């Protein structure tokens, strides 16, 4: 008897003894009164055996026929032996014409003792992470590509930051794609208006964290990869970065995108905004109306913000290491900057300096922490990283210029008319013992 059928015998005995009514028995067994009456008749006639389900021991009406099972077993052991369950099910339906489910294929594979193509992982344990107690302890950042202008303008990506303790939307900025400029503007708004948080929580995009497998020689000796441009900024400001392992881990900002894709798009449509410039100009007004509606009080009223440094524009920049040319100039892409003479008319030619490209487009050259020169921003400037931080270290000769697959490999010694010397060529003949005796090698 099943666990559901075991208590029925004692209750039906009480019904037959008049200690309970059919209605009370129906409530206790979670059955209808008519079904309790049927069970009562069966129990009187057959005893405990009458309480068993009538379909027990009977073959299933929708079972596969024996010839079909034999055909499936043969195919799983021969033609589709290396196929996974889903793939084998598709082939059995499309090629063999056998209407069979994936679960039936899995059961036949287990009955034959065949191992599964892919090991089924058990569901991993996840626990709910409580929000931080103080505002400023953790800030979640992310970017959301979406048709924010609903066909009235180009598709854009909204970069944003939200406080983990209070769900306050701290900064928003539109960009054509998820890039360095968008996150840099969000960080500038966040650090200027609120201050420095203790930690930033985001995903593993290569703008914020290194996710490549390349290690330079210096990184291998140091035991750690160089951070990205924004990673250097956060490290210099003393802000930790936590990389989420899944979108669900940073669910607070993921739920924010769902709210904004509903409310913000409607507000932009209501105001007939169709340009990225107009949408960015409307964001402060939108945040002033959104935050009072969704912000909640933190568990601890004392904020954890830290004041931003005075040289925040200089810190919030892209950094490059460059060698000074003979004419004391430093070049960054199409731009170049002239260095003035140092103390005692000192020349910096051949030396290494740090070149920083600020968010507003200015170029600043530093040498051992001292600013040597500054250049104003060009018109229509957009911040864009020109190389990865780890790419400044010289790569080995075999990694500098990859060989073309169509270019033949060079041979040594060089020959004419063929890629390799002929079989009887002197270069290919071994030195015999007679030649070693006649022409001994002098030390």
C-alpha positions as CSV (number, residue, x, y, z in Angstrom):
1,X,0.0,0.0,0.0
2,X,1.1,3.6,-0.6
3,X,1.5,6.1,2.1
4,X,-1.7,7.7,1.0
5,X,-3.6,4.4,1.3
6,X,-2.2,3.2,4.7
7,X,-4.4,5.4,7.0
8,X,-7.6,4.5,5.1
9,X,-8.1,1.1,6.8
10,X,-8.2,2.5,10.4
11,X,-10.6,5.3,9.4
12,X,-12.9,3.0,7.5
13,X,-13.1,0.7,10.6
14,X,-14.2,3.7,12.6
15,X,-16.9,4.4,10.0
16,X,-18.2,0.8,10.1
17,X,-18.3,1.0,13.9
18,X,-20.4,4.2,13.8
19,X,-17.7,6.3,15.4
20,X,-17.6,8.8,12.5
21,X,-19.7,9.8,9.6
22,X,-19.0,9.7,5.9
23,X,-18.7,13.4,5.7
24,X,-16.1,13.4,8.5
25,X,-14.2,10.6,6.8
26,X,-14.2,12.5,3.5
27,X,-12.7,15.6,5.2
28,X,-10.0,13.5,6.9
29,X,-9.1,11.6,3.7
30,X,-9.5,14.6,1.4
31,X,-12.0,12.7,-0.8
32,X,-15.6,13.1,-1.8
33,X,-18.4,11.6,0.2
34,X,-19.2,9.4,-2.8
35,X,-15.7,8.0,-2.9
36,X,-15.7,7.3,0.8
37,X,-18.9,5.3,0.3
38,X,-17.2,3.2,-2.5
39,X,-14.2,2.5,-0.3
40,X,-16.5,1.5,2.5
41,X,-18.2,-1.1,0.3
42,X,-14.9,-2.5,-1.0
43,X,-13.5,-2.7,2.5
44,X,-16.5,-4.7,3.7
45,X,-16.3,-7.1,0.8
46,X,-12.5,-7.5,0.3
47,X,-10.9,-6.2,3.4
48,X,-7.6,-4.3,3.1
49,X,-7.0,-5.5,-0.5
50,X,-10.1,-3.6,-1.6
51,X,-8.4,-0.3,-0.7
52,X,-5.7,-0.7,-3.3
53,X,-5.9,1.3,-6.5
54,X,-7.6,-0.7,-9.3
55,X,-4.9,0.1,-11.9
56,X,-2.1,-1.4,-9.7
57,X,-0.3,-4.2,-11.5
58,X,-2.0,-3.5,-14.9
59,X,0.1,-2.4,-17.9
60,X,-0.1,1.2,-18.8
61,X,-2.4,1.9,-21.7
62,X,0.1,4.4,-23.3
63,X,3.1,2.2,-23.0
64,X,5.4,1.6,-25.9
65,X,4.9,-1.6,-27.8
66,X,7.5,-4.3,-27.5
67,X,8.8,-4.1,-31.1
68,X,9.2,-0.3,-30.7
69,X,11.2,-0.8,-27.5
70,X,13.4,-3.3,-29.2
71,X,14.0,-1.0,-32.1
72,X,14.8,1.9,-29.8
73,X,17.2,-0.2,-27.8
74,X,19.0,-1.3,-30.9
75,X,19.4,2.2,-32.2
76,X,20.6,3.5,-28.9
77,X,23.3,0.9,-28.8
78,X,24.5,1.3,-32.4
79,X,23.7,4.3,-34.5
80,X,22.8,6.8,-31.7
81,X,25.1,5.4,-29.1
82,X,27.1,8.7,-28.6
83,X,24.0,11.0,-28.8
84,X,22.6,12.7,-25.7
85,X,19.0,12.1,-24.7
86,X,17.6,15.2,-26.4
87,X,19.5,14.7,-29.6
88,X,18.6,11.0,-29.8
89,X,15.0,11.8,-29.3
90,X,15.0,14.3,-32.2
91,X,16.7,11.7,-34.5
92,X,14.2,9.0,-33.5
93,X,11.3,11.3,-34.3
94,X,12.7,12.9,-37.5
95,X,14.7,10.1,-39.1
96,X,13.3,6.9,-37.7
97,X,9.7,8.1,-37.4
98,X,9.3,6.9,-33.8
99,X,7.1,9.1,-31.7
100,X,8.9,8.9,-28.3
101,X,9.5,11.4,-25.5
102,X,12.9,12.4,-24.1
103,X,12.0,10.8,-20.8
104,X,11.3,7.5,-22.5
105,X,14.7,7.6,-24.2
106,X,16.4,8.4,-20.9
107,X,14.6,5.4,-19.2
108,X,15.6,3.0,-22.0
109,X,19.2,4.2,-21.8
110,X,19.3,3.6,-18.0
111,X,17.7,0.2,-18.5
112,X,20.4,-0.7,-21.0
113,X,23.1,0.4,-18.6
114,X,24.4,3.1,-21.0
115,X,26.1,6.1,-19.3
116,X,24.6,9.5,-19.8
117,X,26.4,11.8,-22.3
118,X,26.3,14.7,-19.9
119,X,26.3,14.3,-16.1
120,X,23.3,15.8,-14.5
121,X,24.4,18.3,-11.8
122,X,22.3,18.5,-8.7
123,X,20.6,21.8,-8.0
124,X,23.1,24.1,-6.2
125,X,22.2,25.5,-2.9
126,X,21.5,29.3,-3.0
127,X,20.7,31.5,-0.1
128,X,19.2,34.9,0.0
129,X,21.6,37.7,0.6
130,X,20.2,40.4,2.9
131,X,20.7,44.0,1.8
132,X,23.4,46.0,3.4
133,X,22.5,47.9,6.5
134,X,24.0,51.4,5.7
135,X,23.6,53.5,2.6
136,X,26.9,53.6,0.7
137,X,28.2,50.2,1.8
138,X,27.5,48.6,-1.6
139,X,26.5,50.0,-5.0
140,X,25.3,47.8,-7.8
141,X,26.2,48.9,-11.4
142,X,25.1,47.5,-14.7
143,X,24.1,48.4,-18.3
144,X,20.8,47.7,-20.0
145,X,20.5,47.7,-23.9
146,X,16.9,48.4,-24.9
147,X,14.8,50.4,-27.3
148,X,14.4,53.2,-24.9
149,X,13.1,55.6,-27.5
150,X,10.8,53.0,-29.1
151,X,11.7,53.7,-32.7
152,X,11.8,57.4,-32.4
153,X,15.6,57.4,-32.2
154,X,18.5,55.0,-32.0
155,X,18.8,52.1,-29.6
156,X,20.8,52.9,-26.6
157,X,22.2,51.3,-23.4
158,X,21.3,52.8,-20.1
159,X,24.1,52.7,-17.5
160,X,23.0,52.9,-13.9
161,X,23.9,52.6,-10.3
162,X,21.6,51.7,-7.4
163,X,22.3,51.6,-3.6
164,X,21.9,48.2,-2.1
165,X,20.6,49.3,1.3
166,X,17.9,51.8,0.2
167,X,17.3,51.0,-3.5
168,X,18.0,54.6,-4.3
169,X,18.9,55.1,-8.0
170,X,22.1,57.0,-7.7
171,X,23.1,57.7,-11.3
172,X,21.8,57.1,-14.9
173,X,23.4,57.8,-18.3
174,X,22.6,56.8,-21.9
175,X,25.2,55.6,-24.3
176,X,25.1,54.0,-27.7
177,X,26.6,50.8,-26.2
178,X,27.8,49.5,-22.9
179,X,31.3,51.1,-22.8
180,X,33.9,52.8,-20.7
181,X,32.5,56.3,-21.2
182,X,29.1,55.3,-19.8
183,X,30.5,53.7,-16.6
184,X,32.9,56.6,-16.2
185,X,30.1,59.2,-16.3
186,X,28.0,57.1,-13.9
187,X,30.9,56.9,-11.4
188,X,31.5,60.7,-11.8
189,X,27.9,61.5,-11.0
190,X,28.0,59.0,-8.1
191,X,31.3,60.2,-6.5
192,X,30.5,63.8,-7.0
193,X,26.9,63.8,-5.6
194,X,27.1,61.2,-2.9
195,X,30.8,60.2,-2.3
196,X,32.8,57.0,-2.4
197,X,31.1,53.7,-1.5
198,X,32.8,50.9,0.2
199,X,32.3,48.4,-2.6
200,X,30.8,48.2,-6.1
201,X,28.9,45.1,-7.2
202,X,28.7,44.3,-10.9
203,X,29.1,41.6,-13.6
204,X,32.2,40.3,-15.2
205,X,32.2,42.5,-18.3
206,X,35.7,43.3,-19.5
207,X,35.2,47.0,-18.9
208,X,35.2,46.5,-15.1
209,X,37.2,43.3,-14.6
210,X,39.8,41.3,-16.5
211,X,38.2,38.2,-17.9
212,X,40.8,37.2,-20.5
213,X,43.3,34.4,-20.1
214,X,46.4,36.3,-21.2
215,X,49.1,36.8,-18.6
216,X,52.2,38.8,-19.4
217,X,55.6,37.9,-17.9
218,X,55.4,40.7,-15.3
219,X,51.9,39.6,-14.3
220,X,53.0,36.0,-13.9
221,X,55.9,37.0,-11.7
222,X,53.6,39.2,-9.6
223,X,50.9,36.6,-9.4
224,X,48.0,38.9,-10.4
225,X,46.7,40.4,-13.6
226,X,46.7,44.1,-14.2
227,X,43.2,45.6,-13.6
228,X,41.2,47.4,-16.3
229,X,41.1,51.2,-16.7
230,X,38.2,51.5,-14.4
231,X,39.6,48.8,-12.1
232,X,42.7,51.0,-11.6
233,X,40.4,53.9,-10.8
234,X,38.5,52.0,-8.2
235,X,41.7,50.6,-6.7
236,X,43.2,54.1,-6.4
237,X,40.1,55.4,-4.7
238,X,40.0,52.4,-2.2
239,X,36.7,51.1,-3.6
240,X,36.4,47.3,-3.7
241,X,34.8,45.5,-6.7
242,X,32.7,42.4,-6.4
243,X,32.0,40.4,-9.6
244,X,28.7,38.6,-9.6
245,X,28.5,35.0,-10.7
246,X,25.0,35.2,-12.2
247,X,22.4,37.9,-13.1
248,X,20.3,36.7,-10.1
249,X,23.1,37.6,-7.7
250,X,22.7,41.3,-8.5
251,X,18.9,41.1,-8.7
252,X,18.3,44.5,-7.3
253,X,19.6,46.3,-10.4
254,X,18.1,43.7,-12.7
255,X,14.7,44.4,-11.2
256,X,15.4,48.1,-11.7
257,X,15.8,47.6,-15.4
258,X,12.3,46.1,-15.6
259,X,10.9,49.1,-13.8
260,X,12.7,51.6,-15.9
261,X,11.9,49.8,-19.2
262,X,8.2,50.4,-18.2
263,X,8.2,53.8,-16.6
264,X,11.1,55.6,-18.3
265,X,10.1,54.6,-21.8
266,X,6.6,56.0,-21.1
267,X,8.0,59.2,-19.7
268,X,10.2,59.7,-22.8
269,X,7.3,59.0,-25.1
270,X,5.1,61.5,-23.1
271,X,7.7,64.2,-23.7
272,X,8.3,63.3,-27.4
273,X,12.1,62.9,-26.8
274,X,13.9,61.2,-29.7
275,X,17.6,62.0,-29.2
276,X,20.2,60.7,-26.7
277,X,21.0,64.3,-25.7
278,X,17.4,65.0,-24.8
279,X,17.0,61.7,-22.9
280,X,20.2,62.4,-20.8
281,X,19.0,65.9,-20.0
282,X,15.7,64.5,-18.7
283,X,17.2,61.8,-16.4
284,X,17.8,64.2,-13.4
285,X,14.1,65.2,-13.4
286,X,13.1,61.6,-13.7
287,X,15.3,60.5,-10.8
288,X,13.9,63.3,-8.6
289,X,10.4,61.8,-9.2
290,X,11.3,58.1,-9.1
291,X,13.4,57.9,-5.9
292,X,10.8,59.2,-3.4
293,X,8.4,56.5,-4.7
294,X,10.7,53.5,-4.4
295,X,13.4,54.4,-1.8
296,X,13.2,52.7,1.6
297,X,14.9,53.4,4.9
298,X,18.1,51.6,5.7
299,X,18.5,49.4,8.7
300,X,21.2,51.8,10.0
301,X,20.7,55.5,9.4
302,X,24.4,56.4,9.5
303,X,25.6,56.5,5.9
304,X,28.9,54.9,4.8
305,X,29.9,57.4,2.1
306,X,33.4,58.7,2.1
307,X,34.3,62.1,0.6
308,X,35.8,62.1,-2.9
309,X,39.3,63.4,-3.3
310,X,40.0,66.8,-4.7
311,X,41.8,65.4,-7.8
312,X,38.8,63.1,-8.7
313,X,38.9,64.2,-12.4
314,X,42.6,63.2,-12.5
315,X,41.9,59.9,-10.9
316,X,38.9,59.1,-13.0
317,X,40.8,58.7,-16.2
318,X,42.5,56.2,-18.6
319,X,46.2,55.7,-17.9
320,X,48.9,54.8,-20.4
321,X,52.6,54.4,-20.1
322,X,54.5,56.1,-22.9
323,X,58.1,56.7,-23.8
324,X,59.1,60.3,-24.5
325,X,60.4,61.0,-28.0
326,X,63.7,62.7,-28.8
327,X,61.9,66.0,-29.3
328,X,60.3,65.7,-25.8
329,X,56.8,64.9,-27.1
330,X,54.4,62.2,-26.0
331,X,51.9,60.7,-28.4
332,X,48.5,59.1,-27.7
333,X,46.8,58.0,-30.9
334,X,46.5,61.1,-33.1
335,X,47.1,63.5,-30.3
336,X,50.5,64.6,-29.0
337,X,51.7,66.9,-26.2
338,X,54.9,68.9,-25.8
339,X,56.8,68.5,-22.5
340,X,58.5,71.6,-21.1
341,X,62.1,71.3,-19.9
342,X,62.6,70.0,-16.4
343,X,64.7,71.3,-13.5
344,X,68.2,72.6,-14.7
345,X,66.8,72.5,-18.3
346,X,66.5,68.7,-18.0
347,X,65.3,66.6,-21.0
348,X,62.8,63.8,-20.6
349,X,63.7,62.2,-23.9
350,X,63.8,58.4,-23.7
351,X,62.2,58.3,-20.3
352,X,58.9,56.7,-19.3
353,X,56.0,58.9,-18.3
354,X,52.3,58.2,-17.4
355,X,49.8,59.8,-19.8
356,X,46.2,60.2,-18.5
357,X,43.2,61.0,-20.6
358,X,40.5,62.6,-18.5
359,X,36.8,62.2,-18.8
360,X,36.4,65.7,-20.2
361,X,39.1,65.1,-22.9
362,X,42.1,66.7,-21.2
363,X,45.6,65.1,-21.5
364,X,47.8,65.2,-18.4
365,X,51.4,63.9,-18.4
366,X,52.8,62.8,-15.0
367,X,56.3,61.8,-14.0
368,X,56.8,60.2,-10.6
369,X,53.5,61.8,-9.4
370,X,54.3,65.3,-10.7
371,X,52.3,66.9,-13.5
372,X,54.6,67.9,-16.3
373,X,52.1,69.1,-19.0
374,X,48.4,69.5,-19.6
375,X,46.5,69.8,-22.9
376,X,42.9,70.9,-23.3
377,X,40.2,68.7,-24.8
378,X,39.6,68.6,-28.6
379,X,36.1,69.4,-29.9
380,X,33.4,66.6,-29.8
381,X,35.6,64.4,-27.5
382,X,34.4,60.9,-26.5
383,X,36.4,58.9,-24.0
384,X,37.5,55.6,-25.4
385,X,40.2,53.2,-24.2
386,X,43.0,52.9,-26.8
387,X,44.6,49.8,-25.4
388,X,44.2,47.4,-22.5
389,X,46.4,48.1,-19.5
390,X,48.3,44.8,-19.9
391,X,49.0,45.5,-23.6
392,X,51.6,48.1,-22.8
393,X,54.2,45.5,-21.9
394,X,56.1,44.3,-24.9
395,X,54.9,40.9,-26.1
396,X,57.3,38.1,-27.2
397,X,58.4,38.2,-30.9
398,X,56.2,35.2,-31.8
399,X,53.1,37.1,-30.5
400,X,53.7,40.5,-32.1
401,X,52.9,39.6,-35.7
402,X,50.7,36.4,-36.1
403,X,51.6,34.3,-39.1
404,X,49.2,34.4,-42.0
405,X,47.7,30.9,-42.8
406,X,48.4,31.5,-46.5
407,X,52.0,32.6,-46.1
408,X,54.5,29.7,-46.4
409,X,56.9,29.1,-43.5
410,X,60.4,30.4,-44.3
411,X,63.1,27.8,-44.6
412,X,66.7,27.8,-43.6
413,X,69.0,27.5,-45.4
414,X,67.3,29.3,-48.3
415,X,67.0,27.3,-51.5
416,X,65.9,28.1,-55.0
417,X,63.0,26.5,-56.7
418,X,61.8,24.4,-53.8
419,X,60.8,24.8,-50.1
420,X,63.3,22.2,-48.9
421,X,66.8,21.1,-50.2
422,X,67.0,18.0,-52.5
423,X,67.6,14.6,-51.1
424,X,71.2,14.4,-52.3
425,X,72.0,18.0,-51.4
426,X,75.1,18.3,-49.1
427,X,73.0,20.0,-46.4
428,X,70.9,16.9,-46.1
429,X,73.8,14.4,-46.0
430,X,75.0,13.2,-42.6
431,X,78.7,13.5,-41.7
432,X,80.2,10.1,-41.9
433,X,83.0,8.6,-39.7
434,X,85.4,8.7,-42.7
435,X,84.8,12.5,-43.1
436,X,85.3,13.0,-39.3
437,X,88.7,11.1,-39.6
438,X,89.9,13.1,-42.6
439,X,88.7,16.4,-41.4
440,X,88.9,16.4,-37.6
441,X,87.3,19.4,-35.7
442,X,90.0,21.5,-34.2
443,X,89.4,22.7,-30.6
